[in-house]
Amino acid sequence: MKSLIAAWLGTAAMASAASAQIPQMPKPGITDPGSEGVRIDQSGVFANFYAASGPGKHPAILLLGGSEGGLGAGAVRQAKALQAHGFSVLQLAYFGAPGTPETLVDVPLETFRRGIAWLQAQPGVDAARIGLIGGSKGAEAALVVAAREPAIKAVVVGMPSSVMWPGISYTAGMKASWSANGQPLPFLPYAFGSDYRNIFGAYANGLKALADHPDAIIPVERIDGPVMLVCGRADALWPSCPMAEQIAARLKAKGFNHPVELLEYDDAGHAVFGPPVDKANPAYPTLGSLGGTPDGNNTARQDDWPRALAFMDAALKR
């Protein structure tokens, strides 16, 4: 978390914004799956897989980490918690890992499609009961993918985006995050105005020009299942609550015929979503590093994580 803050909010990011107009980010990590899971590297899928225990076919979750990339440790923790709750989980690498783009630029949506197909083909997985969970840039990806893939029957996203933003790279400049069939998808550009102070401002200023970039809006109304949105009102990385509200408003305006749940928390920021963290954990003080306080973010997690599990239960464990 500290390296993420240094990369996004520190002097390096400020210099990058002034020159290349892109935020910087830490090197992606590839976390071992531990004894509960196995590493997958086959058929164009690089991932950690956590199989649910017990006989029969189980519902499954495609899990997408954020801009920590690869197979981040935070998403591993989520995957293990989901597995313990009875879901099979594929924690998919979509950049910064073997067989994937080096950076979060022009990431092929076909990567996610292969992950879904691999998950559906597992003998212990019910192919008709696949959900998708993502956080931050992984939430952006989750909504983009779910809007295109009818196999996804439920979505939970933390710190979400209502639009497709530029990719994130030290050197690539302002290019697309996602591609499909070899073509980059549209995006809403960052905006570095005279009031720019940190990366939050680049996103907030960018949203002011949304009307000029309607093709960057994620068509969430195409999702074939219920949607849960989780955000912290003190998010210091990007305006996730205003964007979550945009998503909920769009779904309502488009006559979305599935349940939508919006959870917003005061005193919580970009660490609002996920399993609660024990106060004895050395990482606990960093929970407030991207908005809110450690206690505020953890209190939100104590509420939103059980509700996310119940949401997925209702959608997939039928």
C-alpha positions, 0 to 999 in steps of 0.5 A, a space after each residue: 500500500 505504501 509503495 502504491 501511495 508513493 507512486 500515485 501521490 508522491 513527487 514522481 507522480 507529480 513530475 510524470 503528470 507535468 511531463 507525460 501526463 500519466 500517473 505512475 504505479 508500483 511494479 506489479 506483484 505475483 503472490 504465491 497462492 499458498 497451500 489453499 490454492 494452485 498456480 495456473 499457467 495454461 491456455 492463455 490463463 495465468 492465475 491463482 485458483 482456489 477450488 471450493 471443497 465438497 462434492 458437486 458443482 459450486 458457484 465460482 468467482 472471477 476475481 480481479 485485483 486493481 492497479 497493484 497488478 499481476 496477482 496482488 496480495 490483497 486479492 489473494 486474501 479476498 480469494 481465500 476468504 471467498 473460498 472459505 465461504 464456498 466459492 471456487 475462485 480464479 484470481 486472474 492476472 491481466 497485466 504484469 505477469 507471464 503472457 500478459 501486457 507488461 503494463 496496464 495499457 491495451 489489456 485485451 478483453 480476451 484475457 478475461 474471456 479466457 479466464 471465464 472459459 477456463 473457470 467454466 470448464 473446471 469439473 467442480 464449477 457450475 458454469 451457469 453460476 459465475 460471478 465477478 468481483 473487482 476493486 479499483 482498476 479491477 472494478 473498472 475491468 469487471 464492469 467492462 467485462 460483465 457488460 460484454 460477457 453474458 456468462 457473468 451473473 452477478 457483480 460486486 465492485 469496490 471503489 468502482 469507475 463509471 467510465 474507462 480511463 487511460 491505461 497506466 504506464 511509466 512510458 506509454 503516454 495516454 493510451 487505452 486501458 483496454 482493447 478488444 479484437 486488437 483495437 483500443 477501447 475509448 477512454 476519458 482522458 485525464 485532465 490536469 488543470 491549473 488546480 491539479 495537486 494530485 492524481 485525484 484531481 486528474 480524475 475529478 477534472 476528467 469527469 467534468 468533460 464526460 459529456 464530450 466523451 460518451 463512448 467512454 461510459 461503461 454500458 453497465 445496463 448490459 450486465 445480466 445480473 445484480 450489481 453491488 457498488 461499494 465506495 468510501 466518500 473520503 477516497 483520495 485516489 479517484 472519486 469512486 462514490 460520485 462514479 458509483 452514484 453515476 453507475 446506479 443512476 444509469 442503471 435506473 435510467 436504463 430500466 435495469 431489471 436486476 437488483 442494484 445495491 449501493 454502499 457508501 461509507 464516511 471516513 473510508 477511502 480507497 481501502 473501503 472494500 475487502 475482508 476486515 483486517 486485524 488491528 494487530 496486522 502491521 498493515 492496519 495503519 496503511 488502511 487510511 493512506 488513500 483516504 479516511 482513517 484506518 478505523 473508518 476503512 476497517 469499520 466499512 469492511 466489517 459491514 460491506 464484506 459480509 454483505 458482499 458475500 450475502 449478495 453473491 450467495 443470493 445471486 449464485 447459490 440457488 
